[in-house]
């Protein structure tokens, strides 16, 4: 299921398809993200801060190092993916998946991994 060069986060999102993940290697994408934050959130974001190496990468270079899913799965339970948890899928993860189509796909990906 996992394609070559595809990095899957603990939550089931495909990290390698994320703009912030790609921004780590592509300054044009990083600039677009910084411009979006300035326009939409009136927030200045440094280009060097727009990077993420995925959940299994360096946490100091993780866009959401304080992600509740990452903290629960990896820090608290020592798992590689949420699908390995006895409580999978927990209510919080199901609620999170309702937030966007990408999150729903991520949860479905984890369900496939569980089987």
C-alpha positions, -999 to +999 in steps of 0.1 A: +000+000+000+027+025+009+043+037-023+081+042-026+091+076-013+057+080+004+059+090+040+029+083+062+024+102+095+012+085+126-023+098+119-024+083+084-018+116+065+006+113+036+034+136+047+052+136+014+021+151-002+020+180+022+030+215+011+048+222+044+068+190+040+076+200+005+085+235+016+115+221+034+131+215+000+114+241-021+118+278-012+090+288-037+065+267-018+078+281+015+073+316+002+037+309-009+029+295+026+045+325+043+025+348+020-007+330+029+000+333+066+006+371+061-026+376+041-050+352+058-038+353+094-018+386+095+011+366+109+047+368+098+063+333+094+100+329+087+108+308+057+132+286+077+103+278+101+082+264+073+095+229+074+085+195+085+103+162+082+073+141+092+063+125+125+093+102+124+117+130+116+135+154+138+109+169+162+127+202+162+119+204+125+083+193+128+056+218+118+033+205+146+056+191+172+028+197+197+002+177+176-021+159+200-021+128+178+017+126+177+019+131+214-007+104+222+005+079+197+043+082+199+051+100+232+025+085+254+020+050+239+052+044+220+035+034+188+044+040+152+008+045+139-025+051+156-038+019+139-016+000+164-035+013+194-059-009+213-084+020+213-082+025+175-102+043+162-107+064+193-134+090+195-109+119+193-095+105+160-129+100+145-139+136+154-106+148+139-113+129+107-146+149+103-125+181+099-116+176+062-116+151+034-078+146+038-083+137+075-111+113+065-088+097+039-060+094+066-083+076+090-094+052+062-057+046+054-051+037+090-081+013+090-066-004+059-033-007+077-050-022+107-065-050+085 
